[in-house]
Amino acid sequence: MRIGAVAASVLTVLSLSACQAGRSAQTSQDYVAVDGRSANLPEDASFDDPYLALRNAFVEDLGSSHAAVVTVVNNTDAPDVLLSVAIGGQPTTLSSGPLNFGAGQSVTVGTGGQATAVAEGVDAAPGDWTTMTVTFQEAGVAEIPVLVSPPVAS
């Protein structure tokens, strides 16, 4: 009789311990190991549709100013122009002016990229969230909630 009770208890414990297994287990969920955020233009584009991919977007707190960091990949058959970037509603100075890029090309804004985009008067500190607004001539406007990081070591 005792063996049956012990066996039933073991089976109960084993069956309950498997509740988090399967497709929805935490270890089977996607995890992005960077602070940068991603967006597509248009937002509802599938991988088969033409779209602009905005990747690893974040804002770098430089002390007296803030810099936008983002890579744009043109997954369309047409060129586009990056017209402007704003951080927390504050316009940036885009060092290159409008930035042209062709179909299938990518451009990076930020240290080491094709341009820098720096704004004054942004009310955000490292660890805060703000909005990066990126405007393109053809694709339109993307508003991305982004994290503010401390200065990135170069």
C-alpha positions as CSV (number, residue, x, y, z in Angstrom):
1,M,0.0,0.0,0.0
2,R,2.8,2.4,0.9
3,I,4.6,1.7,-2.4
4,G,1.4,2.7,-4.4
5,A,1.1,5.9,-2.4
6,V,4.8,6.8,-3.0
7,A,4.5,6.0,-6.7
8,A,1.4,8.1,-7.0
9,S,3.2,11.0,-5.3
10,V,6.2,10.7,-7.6
11,L,4.0,10.7,-10.7
12,T,2.1,13.7,-9.5
13,V,5.3,15.7,-8.9
14,L,6.7,14.7,-12.2
15,S,3.6,15.6,-14.1
16,L,3.4,19.0,-12.4
17,S,7.0,19.8,-13.0
18,A,6.6,19.6,-16.8
19,C,4.0,22.4,-16.9
20,Q,6.5,24.9,-18.3
21,A,7.9,22.7,-21.0
22,G,6.9,22.9,-24.6
23,R,6.7,25.8,-27.2
24,S,5.9,28.4,-24.6
25,A,8.7,27.6,-22.2
26,Q,10.8,30.7,-21.3
27,T,13.9,29.1,-22.8
28,S,12.3,28.7,-26.2
29,Q,11.3,32.4,-26.5
30,D,13.3,34.8,-28.6
31,Y,15.6,37.1,-26.7
32,V,17.5,40.0,-28.1
33,A,20.8,40.4,-26.2
34,V,21.4,44.1,-27.2
35,D,19.8,47.3,-25.9
36,G,19.0,48.5,-29.4
37,R,15.4,48.3,-30.7
38,S,14.1,47.2,-34.1
39,A,11.3,48.5,-36.4
40,N,10.2,48.0,-40.0
41,L,8.7,50.5,-42.4
42,P,5.9,49.7,-43.1
43,E,5.3,48.2,-39.6
44,D,3.3,45.3,-40.9
45,A,5.7,44.3,-43.6
46,S,6.5,40.6,-43.9
47,F,9.9,39.3,-45.1
48,D,8.5,38.9,-48.6
49,D,7.4,42.6,-48.8
50,P,9.6,45.5,-49.6
51,Y,10.5,47.4,-46.4
52,L,13.1,49.4,-44.6
53,A,14.6,47.6,-41.6
54,L,15.7,49.8,-38.7
55,R,18.0,47.9,-36.4
56,N,19.8,48.4,-33.1
57,A,18.3,51.8,-32.5
58,F,19.2,53.5,-29.2
59,V,20.2,56.9,-27.9
60,E,23.6,57.7,-26.5
61,D,23.8,60.2,-23.7
62,L,26.8,62.4,-24.3
63,G,26.4,64.6,-21.3
64,S,25.3,68.0,-22.8
65,S,23.8,66.3,-25.9
66,H,22.4,63.0,-27.1
67,A,23.3,61.0,-30.2
68,A,21.0,58.7,-32.2
69,V,22.4,55.3,-33.2
70,V,20.5,53.2,-35.8
71,T,21.3,51.1,-38.9
72,V,18.8,51.2,-41.8
73,V,18.7,48.3,-44.3
74,N,16.9,49.0,-47.6
75,N,15.0,45.8,-48.4
76,T,13.2,47.4,-51.4
77,D,13.9,47.8,-55.1
78,A,14.1,51.6,-54.9
79,P,16.5,54.1,-53.4
80,D,15.4,56.3,-50.4
81,V,16.7,59.3,-48.5
82,L,17.1,59.6,-44.7
83,L,15.8,63.2,-44.2
84,S,15.9,63.6,-40.4
85,V,16.2,62.1,-37.0
86,A,14.6,63.4,-33.8
87,I,15.2,62.3,-30.2
88,G,12.5,62.9,-27.7
89,G,10.9,65.4,-30.0
90,Q,14.1,67.4,-30.3
91,P,15.6,67.6,-33.9
92,T,19.1,66.4,-34.5
93,T,21.8,67.9,-36.6
94,L,22.4,65.2,-39.3
95,S,26.1,65.6,-40.1
96,S,25.8,64.5,-43.7
97,G,22.6,66.4,-44.4
98,P,20.0,64.2,-46.2
99,L,21.5,60.7,-46.6
100,N,20.9,58.9,-49.9
101,F,21.0,55.1,-50.0
102,G,20.1,52.7,-52.7
103,A,18.1,49.5,-53.0
104,G,19.7,46.7,-51.1
105,Q,22.1,49.1,-49.3
106,S,22.4,49.9,-45.6
107,V,23.4,53.1,-43.8
108,T,24.4,53.6,-40.2
109,V,23.9,56.7,-38.1
110,G,26.2,57.0,-35.1
111,T,29.8,56.7,-34.3
112,G,31.7,55.1,-37.2
113,G,28.7,55.4,-39.5
114,Q,28.0,57.4,-42.6
115,A,26.5,60.2,-40.4
116,T,26.0,61.4,-36.9
117,A,22.7,62.8,-35.5
118,V,23.1,64.8,-32.4
119,A,20.4,66.7,-30.5
120,E,20.6,69.3,-27.7
121,G,18.0,69.7,-25.0
122,V,16.8,66.1,-24.7
123,D,15.4,65.4,-21.3
124,A,16.6,61.8,-20.8
125,A,19.3,60.1,-18.8
126,P,20.9,56.7,-19.1
127,G,18.3,54.0,-18.4
128,D,15.4,56.2,-19.5
129,W,13.2,55.5,-22.5
130,T,12.6,58.1,-25.2
131,T,11.3,58.1,-28.8
132,M,13.5,58.2,-31.9
133,T,11.7,59.6,-34.9
134,V,13.3,58.7,-38.2
135,T,11.9,60.3,-41.4
136,F,12.5,59.0,-44.9
137,Q,11.6,60.6,-48.2
138,E,9.8,57.5,-49.7
139,A,9.2,55.2,-46.7
140,G,7.7,57.8,-44.4
141,V,8.2,58.1,-40.6
142,A,9.2,55.5,-38.0
143,E,8.7,56.2,-34.3
144,I,10.8,53.8,-32.2
145,P,10.7,53.6,-28.4
146,V,14.5,53.5,-27.5
147,L,16.7,53.1,-24.5
148,V,19.1,55.9,-23.5
149,S,22.5,54.4,-22.9
150,P,25.6,56.0,-21.2
151,P,28.4,57.0,-23.6
152,V,29.5,54.0,-25.7
153,A,33.3,53.4,-25.5
154,S,34.9,53.6,-28.9
